Amino acid sequence: MGEQVGVQSRVAATPRPPAAGASTLRAVVADYLNLAKPRITLLNLITTFAALWLAARGRPGAALAAATLVGTALAVGAGAVFNCVLERDRDALMHRTQGRPLPAGRLSPAAAWRFGFILTAAGLLVLGLGTTPLATAIAAGGIVFYAGIYTVLLKTRTHWNTVLGAVAGAVPPLIGWTAVTGRLDAGALGVAAVVFAWQPVHFWALALRHAEDYRRAGIKMLPVTHGPAVTRRQILVWTLALFASSLLVHALGLVGWI
């Protein structure tokens, strides 16, 4: 009897495998989340909050901060989803992206389009109700620029895609700043300049590592069109520009030396 009870206890304590339906649901949710590029979205939220903090002189209201960050996260995620849909064929040609939900066939383009429009509507609604009209308009413009201009028009046509596309990456700090002030002023442009100058440095370094992927997909990244030596020189130039832009933020009286 004691042995039987022990066996029953061990059986009861053994975890059961998750139901197939629950596992499938988690996989689908993970794929939708993957479309929104959560790591990139988090990085954008950091720059949004930095601008929000500086514009409010370190005292942003909790409700304003929440609306700004949630709305920006949804808007940035929407742009990422549209980017994934529009680039699904090129993603299938690159080793580092061919496992994404769309090129791998785990989600349909139609489902991804719907998800992108839902995120867009939700993000603009949150920003519209909780921040300023200018912040909302900048977010909408950022989605259009990233998906429509950078993804569709620039990436396969010119090596300037990284520099011009950096405008989209500078949108989140502009949202953060204008959510507080309601205007585009020198402070907004100064904070955005730091993020703008950082992006070529970051993306060209990534492109050096994945140059063959970009060449295979027909994306005109600088290492593909001009080679690694030119790319490294441009990284140095833009690193100096990044340093200068950080001094500009100090000159505007927004930050201390440290």
DRENVO-311791 format. One record per atom (N, C-alpha, C, O): residue in one letter; y, z, x. Coordinates in steps of 0.001 Angstrom, whole numbers, padded with zeros to 6 digits, always signed. Example, Ala and Ser with C-alpha at 12.3 -4.5 7.8 and 13.67 -1.06 7.14 Angstrom:
a-005690+007800+013190a-004500+007800+012300a-003300+007800+013200a-003319+008465+014236s-002250+007080+012850s-001060+007140+013670s+000030+007870+012900s+001138+008039+013409
// end
This chain:
m-001200+000000+000832m+000000+000000+000000m+001254+000000+000869m+002215-000719+000595g+001229+000835+001944g+002371+000881+002842g+002634-000459+003487g+003781-000889+003609e+001531-001138+003912e+001698-002454+004525e+002281-003446+003534e+003141-004255+003883q+001799-003379+002275q+002266-004305+001260q+003748-004119+001002q+004492-005089+000854v+004171-002862+000949v+005584-002590+000731v+006405-003108+001909v+007483-003674+001727g+005872-002903+003141g+006583-003390+004328g+006724-004897+004326g+007780-005430+004668v+005649-005593+003938v+005700-007048+003887v+006709-007503+002848v+007494-008420+003087q+006677-006832+001657q+007627-007209+000613q+009064-006981+001068q+009953-007774+000757s+009292-005881+001813s+010643-005593+002287s+011116-006654+003265s+012266-007092+003230r+010164-007071+004173r+010553-008087+005147r+010849-009419+004469r+011777-010131+004853v+010042-009749+003447v+010267-010987+002706v+011611-010948+002001v+012360-011925+002009a+011910-009796+001384a+013173-009662+000662a+014364-009741+001611a+015433-010229+001245a+014160-009242+002864a+015256-009216+003812a+015468-010565+004488a+016512-010801+005095t+014483-011447+004384t+014604-012753+005025t+015625-013603+004273t+015466-013824+003072p+016662-014080+004945p+017678-014873+004237p+017096-016176+003730p+016306-016835+004405r+017509-016531+002519r+017037-017781+001942r+017939-018920+002380r+019146-018735+002535p+017360-020099+002580p+018210-021237+002939p+019126-021580+001788p+018751-021410+000628p+020320-022060+002086p+021257-022381+001012p+020720-023512+000149p+019973-024376+000608a+021123-023479-001111a+020702-024538-002020a+021273-025865-001557a+022349-025924-000962a+020526-026938-001843a+020948-028261-001390a+022320-028627-001953a+023142-029233-001265g+022560-028250-003221g+023843-028567-003844g+025004-027899-003144g+026045-028519-002924a+024827-026609-002787a+025891-025867-002106a+026164-026469-000735a+027317-026593-000321s+025097-026842-000032s+025246-027434+001289s+025984-028764+001203s+026854-029057+002023t+025627-029572+000196t+026285-030864+000011t+027764-030686-000324t+028614-031415+000188l+028067-029714-001185l+029456-029454-001559l+030275-029059-000337l+031398-029528-000155r+029704-028189+000504r+030418-027781+001712r+030681-028982+002620r+031753-029093+003215a+029708-029869+002723a+029867-031047+003564a+030968-031959+003034a+031758-032503+003806v+031016-032124+001714v+032052-032975+001110v+033432-032357+001320v+034381-033059+001670v+033547-031043+001106v+034822-030354+001315v+035259-030491+002779v+036430-030730+003071a+034293-030334+003688a+034607-030465+005113a+035093-031869+005446a+035986-032036+006276d+034508-032883+004802d+034936-034261+005056d+036351-034507+004543d+037152-035156+005215y+036660-033995+003361y+038030-034147+002845y+039028-033421+003750y+040114-033933+004024l+038651-032226+004211l+039520-031478+005120l+039705-032246+006421l+040798-032264+006986n+038636-032881+006896n+038705-033669+008117n+039698-034810+007994n+040397-035133+008955l+039766-035427+006809l+040724-036521+006582l+042162-036060+006804l+043002-036827+007274a+042437-034810+006463a+043798-034278+006583a+044124-033799+007993a+045223-033301+008237k+043180-033946+008925k+043377-033600+010343k+043975-032196+010498k+045137-032059+010881p+043194-031161+010206p+043751-029802+010165p+044349-029318+011482p+045322-028565+011468r+043794-029729+012615r+044349-029262+013891r+045738-029859+014128r+046643-029164+014590i+045905-031135+013813i+047225-031754+013945i+048199-031141+012945i+049365-030910+013262t+047710-030882+011739t+048555-030258+010722t+049023-028882+011178t+050187-028531+010988l+048124-028098+011780l+048499-026774+012277l+049582-026890+013343l+050544-026121+013335l+049436-027837+014253l+050442-028038+015288l+051795-028372+014675l+052826-027872+015126n+051793-029215+013646n+053037-029555+012958n+053652-028344+012276n+054875-028218+012221l+052820-027454+011758l+053344-026248+011116l+053998-025317+012127l+054959-024620+011802i+053484-025305+013344i+054106-024487+014388i+055522-024978+014668i+056448-024176+014785t+055691-026297+014775t+057035-026824+015030t+057938-026659+013810t+059145-026461+013946t+057344-026743+012618t+058126-026504+011397t+058659-025082+011373t+059837-024850+011101f+057768-024123+011664f+058178-022721+011608f+059203-022404+012695f+060116-021609+012471a+059058-023020+013870a+060038-022786+014937a+061429-023202+014483a+062399-022470+014684a+061525-024382+013868a+062829-024849+013385a+063339-023976+012242a+064527-023661+012172l+062434-023589+011351l+062799-022702+010246l+063361-021385+010773l+064376-020889+010285w+062700-020839+011758w+063108-019561+012363w+064476-019679+013036w+065332-018809+012878l+064669-020765+013787l+065942-020949+014478l+067080-021195+013502l+068178-020665+013677a+066824-022000+012472a+067872-022291+011494a+068294-021041+010741a+069467-020877+010407a+067333-020157+010473a+067629-018920+009749a+068031-017783+010675a+068215-016646+010240r+068166-018104+011964r+068509-017081+012966r+067507-015930+012950r+067873-014762+013086g+066246-016284+012783g+065176-015285+012825g+064980-014517+011544g+064243-013531+011528r+065624-014942+010454r+065511-014192+009209r+065215-015110+008015r+065948-015068+007027p+064168-015933+008076p+063857-016760+006909p+063250-015915+005797p+062428-015039+006066g+063639-016163+004573g+063054-015443+003451g+061583-015791+003304g+061161-016901+003630a+060804-014834+002812a+059355-015046+002703a+059030-016199+001758a+058171-017025+002063a+059706-016261+000620a+059425-017320-000349a+059795-018689+000214a+059052-019655+000037l+060939-018778+000890l+061355-020039+001488l+060380-020460+002585l+059990-021625+002663a+059992-019511+003427a+059062-019832+004511a+057726-020316+003956a+057153-021283+004458a+057233-019643+002920a+055948-020025+002335a+056016-021426+001732a+055125-022245+001953a+057070-021696+000975a+057214-023017+000354a+057346-024106+001409a+056774-025186+001264t+058092-023828+002461t+058291-024819+003518t+056985-025123+004232t+056658-026288+004461l+056238-024090+004582l+055005-024292+005343l+053912-024915+004489l+053205-025813+004948v+053764-024452+003259v+052740-025020+002378v+053067-026475+002053v+052204-027350+002137g+054325-026724+001682g+054731-028088+001356g+054594-029029+002535g+054147-030165+002378t+054976-028562+003722t+054849-029391+004923t+053385-029658+005254t+053023-030776+005620a+052546-028637+005126a+051120-028824+005395a+050529-029896+004486a+049769-030751+004940l+050876-029849+003212l+050366-030840+002262l+050906-032234+002585l+050166-033215+002520a+052187-032325+002932a+052780-033626+003244a+052205-034215+004528a+051895-035405+004585v+052063-033388+005552v+051481-033859+006811v+050024-034278+006587v+049577-035304+007099g+049293-033469+005813g+047915-033824+005500g+047827-035144+004754g+046912-035932+004993a+048771-035394+003852a+048787-036663+003111a+048964-037840+004051a+048256-038841+003939g+049904-037726+004978g+050102-038792+005951g+048854-039044+006776g+048513-040190+007067a+048173-037967+007154a+046941-038102+007933a+045854-038805+007134a+045119-039631+007673v+045751-038481+005855v+044742-039125+004997v+045016-040621+004898v+044102-041431+005058f+046268-040994+004634f+046614-042414+004547f+046322-043125+005870f+045842-044258+005888n+046618-042444+006968n+046327-042999+008290n+044833-043273+008456n+044442-044316+008979c+044006-042334+008010c+042550-042504+008115c+042056-043680+007269c+041182-044436+007693v+042625-043823+006075v+042206-044932+005211v+042585-046267+005833v+041769-047187+005895l+043818-046365+006290l+044316-047626+006826l+043663-047997+008153l+043576-049175+008502e+043207-046993+008888e+042624-047258+010201e+041103-047169+010218e+040511-047127+011297r+040465-047140+009080r+039025-046903+009054r+038235-047963+009831r+037234-047636+010468d+038670-049220+009787d+037954-050267+010519d+038143-050110+012023d+037201-050304+012792r+039352-049761+012444r+039583-049535+013883r+038881-048271+014349r+038352-048228+015460d+038871-047239+013508d+038160-046002+013866d+036684-046261+014121d+036079-045624+014984a+036102-047191+013375a+034675-047500+013542a+034384-048118+014898a+033234-048109+015339l+035396-048655+015574l+035211-049298+016873l+035386-048335+018037l+035048-048668+019172m+035910-047145+017767m+036194-046201+018850m+035196-045048+018832m+034898-044483+017779h+034687-044711+020010h+033661-043673+020101h+034151-042332+019572h+033406-041617+018903r+035394-041991+019868r+035879-040662+019499r+036199-040532+018011r+036387-039417+017523t+036263-041645+017280t+036627-041574+015858t+035580-042155+014919t+035733-042059+013702q+034515-042758+015455q+033570-043446+014582q+032752-042491+013707q+032101-042922+012756g+032788-041196+014029g+032083-040219+013206g+032924-039651+012071g+032453-038794+011323r+034176-040121+011930r+035025-039642+010846r+034441-040048+009486r+033649-040987+009413p+034821-039357+008419p+034168-039578+007113p+034205-041011+006605p+033229-041472+006014l+035305-041731+006819l+035405-043090+006277l+034604-044116+007083l+033810-044846+006490p+034773-044204+008402p+033950-045170+009140p+032465-044839+009093p+031622-045731+009194a+032144-043551+008939a+030730-043158+008851a+030158-043375+007454a+028950-043244+007256g+031020-043708+006472g+030558-044007+005127g+030271-042796+004256g+029635-042930+003210r+030728-041614+004665r+030457-040417+003872r+031427-040280+002699r+031104-039631+001703l+032614-040885+002808l+033579-040910+001709l+034023-042355+001499l+034001-043162+002428s+034421-042670+000287s+034879-044022-000010s+036387-044114+000200s+037088-043111+000069p+036898-045308+000524p+038353-045476+000645p+039091-045105-000637p+040175-044523-000581a+038511-045440-001802a+039175-045125-003071a+039354-043616-003232a+040407-043149-003667a+038315-042862-002877a+038405-041400-002972a+039459-040861-002008a+040193-039929-002336a+039526-041444-000836a+040503-040999+000154a+041930-041318-000296a+042831-040496-000128w+042138-042506-000867w+043461-042845-001406w+043896-041824-002451w+045025-041335-002422r+042983-041505-003381r+043314-040522-004433r+043692-039186-003811r+044671-038559-004216f+042919-038758-002836f+043183-037479-002179f+044556-037500-001515f+045304-036526-001598g+044887-038610-000854g+046180-038718-000197g+047341-038635-001172g+048343-037975-000895f+047209-039302-002314f+048289-039266-003303f+048407-037886-003951f+049511-037448-004277i+047282-037203-004138i+047324-035843-004680i+048059-034913-003713i+048907-034124-004129l+047732-035008-002422l+048413-034180-001423l+049909-034510-001369l+050744-033615-001242t+050235-035796-001464t+051646-036196-001449t+052407-035570-002609t+053461-034964-002417a+051863-035720-003815a+052534-035176-004996a+052673-033665-004910a+053723-033111-005234a+051601-032997-004471a+051634-031536-004379a+052636-031081-003324a+053403-030147-003558g+052633-031734-002168g+053543-031339-001094g+055002-031518-001477g+055822-030630-001242l+055329-032662-002067l+056722-032910-002457l+057152-031998-003601l+058315-031601-003683l+056213-031669-004479l+056531-030742-005567l+056854-029354-005024l+057838-028737-005430v+056030-028869-004111v+056264-027542-003529v+057602-027519-002782v+058391-026587-002936l+057845-028548-001977l+059107-028595-001238l+060298-028742-002182l+061342-028124-001975g+060135-029568-003225g+061224-029778-004164g+061601-028521-004925g+062779-028268-005179l+060597-027734-005289l+060861-026516-006057l+061292-025349-005170l+062047-024478-005605g+060811-025334-003928g+061024-024148-003106g+061995-024291-001969g+062362-023291-001353t+062440-025531-001657t+063358-025696-000523t+064599-026478-000961t+065250-026103-001937t+064924-027535-000267t+066138-028302-000574t+065781-029767-000834t+064735-030235-000383p+066634-030489-001551p+066374-031916-001768p+066266-032714-000476p+065472-033651-000388l+067068-032345+000537l+067026-033079+001796l+065696-032875+002505l+065123-033831+003028a+065197-031642+002529a+063894-031378+003152a+062791-032166+002457a+061895-032702+003110t+062861-032233+001142t+061870-032983+000362t+061946-034469+000676t+060917-035122+000843a+063156-035005+000758a+063339-036426+001054a+062850-036758+002464a+062247-037809+002679i+063107-035873+003416i+062650-036102+004785i+061126-036111+004843i+060534-036922+005555a+060491-035213+004096a+059031-035179+004057a+058473-036482+003485a+057514-037041+004017a+059079-036960+002402a+058631-038220+001803a+058811-039379+002778a+057929-040226+002921g+059958-039407+003443g+060202-040451+004424g+059224-040391+005586g+058813-041424+006116g+058851-039172+005983g+057897-039015+007071g+056530-039582+006732g+055882-040205+007573i+056094-039365+005497i+054802-039914+005063i+054835-041438+005110i+053912-042072+005621v+055899-042016+004574v+056026-043482+004544v+056100-044045+005958v+055470-045058+006260f+056868-043389+006824f+057024-043895+008185f+055700-043824+008942f+055316-044781+009614y+055003-042695+008835y+053764-042515+009600y+052678-043472+009133y+052019-044119+009947a+052494-043559+007816a+051420-044398+007286a+051816-045871+007249a+051036-046736+007648g+053022-046156+006775g+053390-047540+006544g+053927-048266+007754g+053611-049435+007972i+054751-047573+008557i+055386-048249+009691i+054586-048056+010976i+054229-049029+011640y+054305-046803+011324y+053579-046536+012567y+052151-047086+012513y+051736-047837+013396t+051405-046709+011477t+050000-047101+011407t+049819-048598+011172t+049018-049244+011847v+050559-049141+010222v+050349-050536+009825v+051071-051517+010745v+050492-052530+011140l+052329-051229+011093l+053143-052219+011786l+053193-052060+013304l+053287-053061+014015l+053135-050840+013815l+053414-050634+015230l+052182-050578+016128l+052200-051145+017220k+051123-049918+015701k+050039-049579+016617k+049352-050793+017226k+048941-050745+018386t+049219-051864+016481t+048521-053040+016997t+049476-054146+017444t+049034-055231+017822r+050799-053875+017403r+051755-054924+017715r+052563-054680+018986r+052989-055635+019636t+052777-053433+019347t+053642-053166+020493t+053246-051864+021188t+052794-050913+020550h+053426-051845+022508h+053152-050617+023258h+054235-049573+023014h+054096-048421+023424w+055315-049978+022345w+056349-049014+021978w+055921-048150+020789w+056684-047300+020329n+054709-048370+020298n+054260-047612+019123n+054332-046099+019340n+054641-045346+018417t+054044-045665+020568t+054038-044215+020829t+055444-043635+020750t+055656-042581+020150v+056405-044329+021359v+057779-043827+021354v+058368-043903+019950v+058941-042929+019462l+058229-045052+019303l+058772-045194+017949l+058038-044297+016960l+058644-043734+016048g+056732-044174+017150g+055947-043312+016257g+056273-041841+016410g+055974-041037+015527a+056893-041485+017545a+057264-040079+017751a+058289-039614+016734a+058469-038412+016539v+058968-040561+016080v+059901-040190+015005v+059159-039425+013916v+059654-038419+013407a+057957-039912+013559a+057178-039235+012518a+056795-037828+012946a+056802-036905+012131g+056460-037659+014222g+056094-036333+014702g+057256-035360+014738g+057057-034145+014729a+058481-035898+014779a+059664-035035+014788a+060118-034664+013385a+061083-033916+013227v+059434-035175+012360v+059820-034879+010981v+059590-033404+010601v+060476-032809+009987p+058444-032790+010936p+058232-031395+010514p+059334-030423+010926p+059757-029623+010092p+059832-030448+012195p+060945-029537+012485p+062208-029856+011693p+062992-028959+011382l+062408-031134+011364l+063557-031476+010517l+063390-030882+009117l+064357-030427+008507i+062150-030891+008615i+061887-030257+007319i+062205-028766+007397i+062879-028221+006523g+061710-028108+008460g+061942-026675+008610g+063412-026326+008679g+063862-025357+008067w+064159-027122+009432w+065589-026843+009591w+066345-027064+008281w+067102-026202+007836t+066129-028232+007672t+066892-028569+006459t+066446-027752+005250t+067188-027649+004273a+065253-027173+005297a+064833-026276+004216a+065737-025050+004155a+065932-024464+003090v+066285-024668+005307v+067194-023516+005368v+068637-023940+005136v+069347-023331+004336t+069072-024988+005838t+070494-025330+005855t+070880-026378+004811t+072017-026402+004339g+069926-027246+004454g+070229-028320+003529g+071039-029443+004142g+071593-030273+003420r+071116-029484+005472r+071894-030559+006115r+071277-030908+007477r+070618-030091+008120l+071520-032153+007880l+071132-032621+009214l+072323-032440+010148l+073313-033165+010050d+072225-031481+011043d+073324-031229+011969d+072804-031278+013400d+071665-031676+013640a+073631-030878+014333a+073258-030941+015743a+072045-030076+016039a+071194-030448+016847g+071964-028918+015386g+070821-028035+015609g+069514-028698+015186g+068513-028619+015898a+069529-029348+014032a+068326-030034+013548a+067881-031105+014525a+066700-031201+014859l+068838-031918+014987l+068509-033008+015896l+068072-032476+017259l+067214-033069+017913g+068663-031353+017690g+068275-030770+018968g+066841-030279+018971g+066090-030532+019913v+066463-029574+017912v+065089-029075+017817v+064102-030244+017684v+063033-030236+018295a+064471-031239+016885a+063600-032395+016716a+063450-033173+018019a+062400-033764+018270a+064494-033178+018851a+064438-033912+020118a+063362-033360+021041a+062714-034116+021765v+063170-032051+021019v+062130-031446+021860v+060757-031976+021463v+059966-032379+022317v+060485-031973+020171v+059187-032441+019682v+059050-033945+019906v+057970-034428+020247f+060136-034680+019716f+060120-036127+019945f+059756-036440+021398f+058897-037284+021651a+060397-035773+022344a+060169-036066+023758a+058791-035622+024223a+058245-036187+025170w+058226-034620+023570w+056902-034131+023969w+055795-035121+023638w+054782-035175+024335q+055979-035901+022588q+054874-036715+022080q+054416-037833+023014q+053209-037984+023199p+055308-038629+023617p+054794-039620+024567p+054005-039000+025714p+052991-039548+026146v+054476-037856+026203v+053753-037157+027273v+052327-036836+026828v+051366-037064+027563h+052213-036316+025643h+050914-035893+025121h+050005-037087+024827h+048854-037119+025263f+050527-038062+024090f+049673-039160+023629f+049308-040128+024745f+048211-040687+024729w+050187-040339+025707w+049812-041209+026823w+048764-040553+027707w+047901-041236+028259a+048832-039229+027847a+047775-038542+028590a+046429-038717+027887a+045409-038957+028532l+046440-038596+026564l+045217-038824+025785l+044763-040279+025916l+043569-040554+026031a+045721-041206+025898a+045386-042630+025972a+044788-043003+027321a+043942-043895+027390l+045206-042346+028384l+044604-042600+029692l+043110-042297+029673l+042310-043007+030282r+042754-041247+028973r+041350-040846+028904r+040540-041783+028008r+039359-042017+028267h+041161-042319+026961h+040421-043113+025978h+040900-044564+025953h+040883-045204+024901a+041323-045080+027094a+041888-046428+027145a+040903-047487+026651a+041297-048414+025944e+039638-047359+027014e+038660-048364+026594e+038466-048352+025085e+038280-049402+024471d+038508-047179+024493d+038423-047080+023032d+039581-047839+022382d+039377-048624+021456y+040791-047598+022873y+041961-048254+022298y+041911-049767+022516y+042292-050540+021638r+041436-050183+023698r+041333-051624+023968r+040355-052278+022997r+040623-053358+022471r+039232-051627+022763r+038211-052174+021868r+038733-052281+020437r+038366-053201+019706a+039587-051341+020039a+040115-051332+018674a+041370-052186+018516a+041875-052344+017405g+041877-052740+019621g+043065-053583+019536g+044359-052814+019372g+045346-053362+018879i+044371-051538+019781i+045579-050725+019683i+046338-050809+020999i+045773-050537+022058k+047604-051180+020943k+048386-051465+022140k+049013-050201+022735k+050232-050036+022757m+048149-049332+023205m+048640-048156+023920m+049047-048566+025333m+048532-049544+025877l+049963-047819+025915l+050539-048188+027214l+049482-048382+028305l+049602-049344+029063p+048460-047536+028434p+047451-047787+029477p+046705-049111+029272p+046228-049707+030238v+046603-049566+028036v+045920-050830+027747v+046795-052013+028116v+046312-052989+028689t+048081-051935+027793t+048971-053083+028004t+049579-053125+029401t+049850-054210+029918h+049800-051968+030024h+050493-051933+031309h+049722-051223+032422h+050154-051242+033575g+048601-050603+032101g+047789-049970+033119g+048131-048514+033362g+049184-048040+032937p+047228-047788+034057p+047412-046346+034261p+048590-045975+035151p+049214-044938+034928a+048915-046788+036155a+050009-046424+037062a+051344-046386+036320a+052112-045435+036468v+051616-047410+035531v+052852-047444+034740v+052861-046285+033746v+053897-045657+033530t+051715-046006+033147t+051631-044919+032163t+051972-043582+032798t+052699-042781+032212r+051450-043339+033993r+051728-042061+034668r+053214-041932+035015r+053787-040846+034921r+053829-043039+035414r+055275-042985+035699r+056061-042689+034428r+057027-041926+034457q+055655-043281+033325q+056352-043028+032060q+056140-041593+031582q+057036-040995+030987i+054965-041051+031840i+054716-039638+031504i+055690-038748+032270i+056228-037793+031709l+055923-039052+033551l+056866-038276+034351l+058279-038394+033775l+058989-037396+033648v+058683-039626+033426v+060024-039844+032862v+060207-039027+031588v+061232-038371+031400w+059208-039075+030720w+059339-038372+029450w+059165-036861+029609w+059648-036094+028776t+058489-036435+030656t+058434-034993+030947t+059824-034488+031322t+060231-033405+030903l+060544-035272+032106l+061925-034913+032452l+062807-034918+031209l+063681-034064+031055a+062573-035894+030315a+063330-035925+029064a+063028-034701+028205a+063913-034161+027541l+061780-034275+028226l+061385-033065+027487l+062108-031838+028043l+062599-031000+027286f+062168-031742+029371f+062871-030626+029998f+064352-030649+029624f+064940-029612+029317a+064946-031839+029654a+066375-031970+029305a+066623-031586+027854a+067625-030942+027543s+065710-031979+026960s+065903-031652+025544s+065805-030149+025309s+066464-029614+024417s+064984-029467+026104s+064907-028004+025956s+066209-027349+026398s+066628-026342+025828l+066854-027928+027423l+068164-027415+027838l+069219-027682+026770l+070149-026896+026588l+069061-028813+026060l+069999-029131+024982l+069948-028066+023890l+070986-027655+023372v+068749-027622+023543v+068618-026577+022524v+069314-025295+022969v+069915-024589+022158h+069227-025001+024271h+069934-023833+024791h+071456-024059+024722h+072213-023162+024351a+071878-025262+025085a+073326-025562+025078a+073915-025459+023691a+075096-025147+023534l+073098-025719+022679l+073564-025609+021296l+073635-024163+020826l+074069-023886+019708g+073208-023244+021682g+073295-021825+021332g+072170-021344+020436g+072286-020295+019803l+071074-022105+020374l+069977-021743+019472l+068979-020801+020125l+068329-020014+019438v+068851-020871+021432v+067875-020056+022146v+068500-019510+023432v+069522-020007+023904g+067864-018483+023982g+068266-017958+025274g+067589-018733+026390g+066863-019695+026137w+067827-018313+027626w+067237-019025+028768w+065717-018946+028763w+065053-019936+029069i+065163-017818+028431i+063706-017662+028495i+063038-018500+027427i+061812-018501+027320
// end
